[in-house]
Amino acid sequence: MPKKRFPLGFGKAPSLEISWEGGWFRVINNIVVKYDGVVVGLFQSRFELEKGQEIQLPDGGLLNIKLVSNRFEIFYNQQSVPEITDVIWHRNFSSFLGACLFLYGIWNFVQNRVLWEAIIYCGIGLGWIACGLIAQKNYSLSTWGIILFTSLYVVIFRIVAPIQSGEFPDIVGIVFLFVMGFSGFIAIFLRYFKTAKT
């Protein structure tokens, strides 16, 4: 019986657990929602969750759960709740990448004595670390922060720097910015469309 765990607050242990019959990528029926080990919701059919359900928790919090294409959309007191594995991976990856870039900025300054490059490398690295640290508190903001700092890095070091050196900009960087821009437009459009529809 597959199960997933979710944290309901910054720095808190994953207190929400959802299990179901089916497979990891296919929710069928008998969906059980537990809070701190206590069953707070039981749904015989997936169709009940596809319509969306509201559950009052023992701590007074309000939980909204909806099943969308075999994926759980969860809101706790109107704030989106990501799966704990997504949060941990996002936090660790962002922090590791940021630390590497920060250290590279220091190493680059020691080797080349170019202060502005070192400041930008270290600044973007610290930005990535900050995004990792706030992942549990605001997963959505952290994700957009990662995209912003990555785009900033690409613009400075893969497009602007080559142009200043008389070289052609990195084609991978250009493709990355196009994909990020298009994805951002689609995400904003879908959110606006969903809000307007409701």
N, C-alpha and C positions, 0 to 999 in steps of 0.2 A: 504494500500500500504506500505509494509515493507520498512524501510530505515536504512542505517548505516552511521555513521559519522567517519571521520578520521582526525587526526591532521597532518599537513604538516611541522611541525618543533618543535624543543624542546621548551617546555613551552608555545606553542601557542594553542589557542582555535581550536577546530575541524572545519576547514574551508571547508573541502570536504565532500559532502553528496551524497550518491548513493541510489536511490529508484527504485523500480521495481514492476511489477505485478506478482503475484504468491504467494508464502508463504515464511516464514523465512528460510526454508531449501530447497526451490525450486524456482529458478529464471527462469521465463518464457519469458516475453517480456516487451517492453516499458520501457527500462532502462534509467533513467534520472541521469545525472551527474551534480552536482551543485558545484560551487566554490564561497564562500562568498554570497550565495543566488542567484547567477546568473547561468543560465543553460549554460554549456560549452560543453555538449555532450548529444546526444539523439539517442538511438539505438532501433529500432523496434523489433529486434529479438536477442535472446541470442547468436545465432550463430555468430553474428558480433563481440561480445566480446570474444567468444571462440578462435577466430583467433588473438585477441590482437588488441588494438587500442592505438593510440598516440594522445594526446590532448595538444595543446599549451595554457597555462593559461595566463590570463591578466597580472600577475606579471612577466611574462617572463619564468616561470618555465615550465618544460616538464613533462607531466603526462603520464604514461603508465599503461593501465588497461587490465587485462585479466581474463576471467572467467574460473576457473578450478574446475570442480565437484561442481558447485553451491557455490564456494568460490571466492571472488575477490582477485586477486594478483595485488597489486598496487605499482608502483615505481614512486617516485617524484625526478627528477634530478638524476636518477639511484640509489636512496636509497629506500629500502623497507619501506612501510608505513603500520604499524599495525592498527587494529581497535582500536578506542579510549577506548572501554570497556576492551579490552585485556590489553592495556597499564596501565590503572588505577588499574585493579585487580592485575596485576603483580607487579606494584610499591608498592601498599598498603600491599600485602601479604609478599613480600620480606622485606620491611622495618619493618613490625610488627614482623616477625620471627627473623630478625636480632637483633632488639631491645630486644626481649625476651632472645635470646641467650647471648647477651652482658651483660644484667642484671644478668642472671644466672651465668655467669662467675665471676662477682663481688661477688655475694652471695656465690658461691662455694669457692672462696678464703677466704672470711670472716669465713666460717664454717670450712673448712679443711686446710687452709693455704698451699695449694699446688699451687705454683706460675705458674708452667708450664701449668697446666690444665686451670687455669684462663686466661692466656695469649692466649691460643689456642681458648678457648670458645669466648673470647672477640674479637679476631682477625677474626674468622669466622663470628661472628655476625656483625662486622663492614663491612666485605666483602659483606654479604647479603644486608645490608643497602645501600652500594655503588651501588650494582647491581639494587636495586629498584630505586635509584635516577637517574640512567642513562637510565632507561627503555624507556623514551620518546625520548631520543637522539639517542640511538642505541639499539633497541629492541632485535636484534639477539645477540649482545655482552652481553647484560644483561642476556638473557636466558642461554647462555653458561657459564656465570659467576656463576649463581645459581647452575647449574649442577656441576661445578668444586668445589665450596665451600661445597656443600652437599656431594659430593664424598669424599672430604678431611675429613669432619666430620665423615663419616661412617668408613673410613679407620682407623682413629686414635682411635675413641672411641668404635667402634663396632667390630673391627678386631684386631688391634695391642694391645690395652689395655687388652682385655681378654687373648690373648696369653701370654702377660707378666705376667699375674696373674695366669697362669697355667690352664686357662679355655678354652673351645672350643669357637671359634669365633661365633658371632651372625649370624645365618643362614639367617635372613632377610637382614642383611648388605651385605652378600655375594651375595644373589639373586639380591639386588638393584644394586650392582656394575656390575654384569653380564648384567642386563637389560640395564643400562646406557651405558655400553661399546658397547653392541650390537646395541642399538639405535643410538649411535654416529657413529658407523661404517656404518650403513645403511644410515644415513643422509649425511655423507661425500660421500659415494658411489653414492647416487642419485644426489647430486649436481655435482659431477664429470661427471656422465653419461649425465646429462642434458647439461652441458657445452660442453662436447665432441660432443654431438649430434647436438648442434647448431653451 
